[in-house]
Structures are given as structure tokens and as C-alpha cells.
Amino acid sequence: MRDPSPWAIEAEGLGKKYRRGWALQDCSFRLPVGQVCALVGPNGAGKSTFLGTASRLVQQTTGTLKLFGVPVSDPAVLERVAFLAQDKPLYPRFTVAETLRLGRELNSRWDQALAERIVRSGNVPFTARVGALTGGQRARVAFALAFGKRPELLLLDEPMANLDPVARGEMSGLLMAEAAEHGTTVLMSSHILSEMADMCDFLLVLAEGRLRMAGHIDDLVPAHRLVRGVASGDGGRDGGVPEELRQQHTVVESRVTGRQFSAVIRPGGPLSDSWEAVTPNMEEVLLAYLRSPDAPTLITNAARIGGQIAGRSADAEGEVAA
């Protein structure tokens, strides 16, 4: 019998091209089993395209994609994966009970007790038609379908979109509790950066269809510094950022306000005592990469094709090596 793969997702050179151009290009990374992973990027970055490829709704143009060591094209992966689209498609004329029955009839590993518990915890009537439910109630039923399948990999496209703060908090708690209890690997796209920081331990950042950053959050964020100091010159070729900073360190993003500069960097050595340097938070790092799509890519050892799961430390090139 084949040994279980330690990787929930393995993408190598993955790309998808439409008539208008590449929606996803040269995407290579690995996601270890059991991680709760945030998929972050601006509109049009390729997030939904990747999720569509992983859920077999989109056929890739180039590259390979494996789920638990099995090619995504293999029908065997279907029972191991659940996908919840942003619009949470459900049959509006079905009752909640009928919707759960549909899930039971179509999925061999269906957990009726779990699905019913998720519905009951939100006081959703089983006799109500789906089309008559509130947005938060429909989201809960959709989550019940997804978790009731007992997937090993749960793909979520903007799962908290269009939910009020109370419902969003309830759904976040539900997601974290169920994932922790059953060891489910979760890949979730979202625009709510603060939400991602609280829920996720792994991060994938896409911009303009390309992977910009990937790895454990605890590795990625400490690999950066937020540096502030006195701007140099008149803000000409170097934009006011000291040449020493650009030559010795990897500058992800820099800004100059008046006589002061600030920059998110990946240090290549000791920093000058004349600068103030602190560790940025995850949101500051993410925004720096999203605003600077030309910044050098950062892939940690845990996420890099050919890398290892453990033993991680930042190296001088900006990648994280064993």
C-alpha cells in the first residue's frame, strides 16, 4: 500500500491561460497536511482560478497538481476534497433536511451527526427552505455540507463574504474547531487580512497570477523588518531610501514622507544603528507584497518544491532553508 503523502497540495509549474491572458502562471509550492492556510491576493490575482483547478472545475493549461500525492485528474481525489464557492450554491427549493439528505446520498463518508450539529448550533430550522434563509443561515448549511463530507482537504473561496460580524465570528469559530478536531487541511481565500492572522498558520500570496510568498506565518513575518529613518538626498533615483539599505538588504516596499523614509525589508545582514527597526505584523508584510508585485518572491523551505516540513530558518537570499 502506498505511504500517505505528507503534502495536501503539490503544485509545480501550474498555469491557466484564457483568451485574455494568463490567470495563473508558473505556480509551484507544497502545502503540508493539517495546515490552515490563507490564500491572499487582490482581485484578479488568480485565487479563484487556483481553487477551481484544485476542485477539478478548471483544467490547468500547464504544470501539474497533486492532492495527497494523487494527480488532481484522478477521480480518487474527489471523495477527499470539499469545495465551498463564494456564492455558496445551494438548491433554494430544497429544505435544510433535504439538503443534508443530498449530502448523505452523494458522499460515502458522510457524517450526518456532524452536519446536523452544525445546523442546530445556529438554530436553523430543518424544515425551512434554503431560499428563505438569511445569508448567515445559508452559510451555516453550506458549511454543514462541506464538513459533513468529512474531507481531508477543504477549499474555501471567500467563505466569510457577505456575512455580518456576528455570523462571521460564528463561522470562523466553527471552522477552527472542526478543522482542529478532525485534522482537516484548509485552504481559504479571503480579503480580510486581520481575520487571516487569527485563523491561519500557513500563507500563500498571489499577485498578477504568480506566487509571491508562501510558507508558515511564523517563518515569513519574522524574516522581515520595518525600517524607518532619515531620507537621503532629494528623493531622486533612490526615492529617498538610503543606498546602503538597497545594496545590503532586500527592499520589498519603501515610502518617503517628508524627510522620513519607511521600508519593509528582508535583512541581508546587520542594520545601521541610525535606523529604527521593528518586526512588522502580518498585515504590514502582506500589504507590502500586494503593493509591490515586482518584489523578490519569498518561498520558505516548508512550501518549496523539494523542501522539508520541519527545520526552518531564514537565509540571506530571502528564502527559508533547512
N, C-alpha and C positions, 0 to 999 in steps of 0.2 A: 504493500500500500504506500502511496506517495506521502512523504512527510508534509505536514501542514506548512504553508508558506508563512514566514514572519511578516510579509508585506500584504496589506489590504489592497493597495493600488501600486502598480508599477507602470509608469508611462515613459516611453523612450522615443524621442523624435516625433511626438504626436502632433498632428496638424489637421486642420479642417479648412478647406477653401471653398468659398461660394463665388458666385459670379462677380460680386462686388469686391472680392479680395479675400485675404486670409483672416478668418475669425480666431484661429488658434494656430500657432506655428512653433515648431521645434520645442515642444514642451516635454521635459524629461525630469522625473522625480520619483521618489518612492515614499509611500505613507505607511509607517509601521502599523500592525494590527493593534487595536484597542485605543487608538488616539481619538480625541475630539478635535477636529481640525477646522479652522476657519479658512474659507476661500474668499479673498478680498480683492476688490478692484473696482474701478469706475465703470459706468455704463459702457457697454461695447468692448470690455476688456477680454471677453472670452469665457467668463464664468459659466453661463448657461450652456454654452457650446460644450465645454468640458463635461458638465454634469449630464448633458444629453448623450455624449459619447459613452460615458461610464454606465448609463442606464439603457444603452442599446437603442435609443431613439434617434441618434445621429451616427452616421457612418463616417469614420475618420478618412481623410484623404491620404495622409502619410503617417508613418510610425506604427508603433504597437502599444497596446494597452492590455494589461493583465489585472485580474481581480483575484486575489488569493492564489496567485500563481497560474491561473487558468486564463487563456485568451478571452477577452470580453465577447468575442463572437461565438463562444461555446455556450449552447443552451444550458449547460450545467450551472452557470453562474446565476441564472435567473432566480432560483429559489433562495439564493444567499444575499440578494440585494433588494432593497426597497427604495423607491424614489418618490419624493413628495415635491411636486412642482409648485411654483409660486402662487398660481391661481387656485391650488388645492382642488382639482377637478373631482367632483362627486356627482352622482346621479340625483338631481334635485327632486324627482318624484318618488324616490325611494325613502322609506322611513329609516331612522337610525338603525333599528333592529335588522331591517332588510340589508342595509349597507354592510353591517358586520357579518350577516349570513353570507353575503357575496364574498367577503374576505375569507371566510371559513371554507367555502366551496372551492375556491381557486388556489388555496395555499396549503400544502401538505403539512407544514409545521405550524399551522395556525394556533394561536393561544387565545381562546375565547375568553377565559377568565381575565387575562391581562387587558384585552381590548375593552371588555365591559367595565373593568375597574377605572380605566382612563376616562371613559364616558361618564360614569357615575360620579367621579370626583369633581366634575364640572356641572353636576345637576342637569345634564342634558336628557330630556325625555326620550326614551327608546321608541315611543310611538309617533314622535314628531317627524314630519317630512324634512329632509335635508334642506330643501329650498326655503323653508320657513325659519331656519335657524339664523342666529346672529353670526357675524364674522368670527367671533371668538369660539362659538359653539361648533361651527363648521370646521375650524382649525383643529379643535379637540377631536372631532370624529375622524378627520384626516390623519392625525397623529395616532389615533387608535388603530386605524387600518395599517399604518406603516409599522408600528411596534408589534401589533398582533401577528404580523407575518413572521416575527422572530428573525429579522435579518441579521446577518453578520456585518453588513455594511449598509448604513443608512445615508442616503444622499438627499440633502435638503436645499432647495433653491429659495432663498429669502423666506424662510419659514415664519418669521415674525412680522412680515409685511402686512400692513393694513390692520394690525391689532392694536387695541388701546393699551396703555401702560400696564393696567391690571392684568389683562389677558396675556400680554407679552411676558410678564413676570411668572404667571402660572405655567405657560408653555415652556419657558426656559427651565424652571424647576423640574417640570415633568421630564423634559429631555435629559437633563443631567442625571436625575435619579434613575431613570430606566437604563441609560447608557452605562452608568456605573454598576448597576446590579447585574446586567447581562453581558458586560464586556463588549458592547457593540462599538464598532468603529463608525464614527460620524464625520461626514464631510459636509459642511454647511456654508453656503454663501450668504453674505449679509453686507449692508452698508452701515450698520450700526456698530462703529468701532469699539465703543465702550462696552457693548454687550459681548463682543468677541473676546475682549480681555478677561472678562469674568468667567466665560464658559469654556474657552478653548485652551488646549495646551500645545497645539501644533498650528502652523501658519503657512498658507500658500498665498502669494500675492501675484496677481496678473495685471499687466498693463499693455495695451495695444496688442493683445493676442499672445504675449510672451510672458514666460515665468520670470518674475523679478526677484523674488525672495521665497525661500522655503526652509522649514526646519522647526525645531522646538522653540517655542516662545522664550523659554528660559535661556536659550543659547543666542537667539537672534538679538534680543533687546540689549543685553549686556555687552554685545560686540560693538556697540555704538556709543558715541559721546556727543552731547550737545555742548558746543564750544561757543563762548562769547568773548568779545574783546574789542579793542580799538581798530576801526577800519584803516586800511593802508591807502596811501596816495589819494587820488581824486575819484576812485571808483571806475577806473578805465578798464584795461584788458582783464585784470583780475577781479573786477567787480567790487573792489574794496576789501576782499578777503586776502589776508597776508599770503604772500607767495610761499613762505615756509610751510604754511598749512597745506597748500595744494601739492607741494612737492613731496612732503613726507607722509601724508595721510590721504585716505580715500574720502573725498568730499561727496556726500550724497546730495545734499541741498545746502545752499547758502543764501543769506539775505543780508542786506545792508540797510540800516535805518539811521539816518543822520551820520554820526561819527562812529556808530557801533555796528559790528557785524555779528551774525549768529550763523552757525553751521552745524548740521548733523553729519558726523564723520564716522568712518571706521579707522581707528588709530593704527598707524604703521610703526609706532614707537612712542617714546616719551613725549608729552605735551609741554609746551612752553609755560613757565610759571606766570607769564604775563597774561595768560588767558584763563578765564573761568570755565571749568569743565565739569559737567554733571552727567549722570546716566539718564537718558531720556526715558519717558514712558512709552508703552507700546503704540499708543495713538500718535505720538510725535514721530516715531520711526516710520509707521505706516504712511502717514501723510507726506513725509519727506520722499519716500519712494514713489508714491502715487503722483506727486507733483513734479517728479524728476524721472521720467521714463528712460532717460539715457544714462542714469546712474549705473555703475557696475553691478551685475547680478550677485546676490549672496545666497548660496545654497549650502546648508550645513551638511555635515557628514551623514547624519541620520536620514536626510532626504535625498542625498545624491546617489545616482545610479552607481553601484559598486561600493557604496559606503557601508558602514556598520550601524547597528541600532544604538549601541552604547559607546562610552568613551569619547566625549566630545570636548573640544577646546578650540578657541578662535586662533587662526593663524594670520600671518602678515598679509596674505593675499586677499583676505576678506572672507574666504570660505572657512568652514569649521571642520577641522580634521581630527581623526582619532589620535 
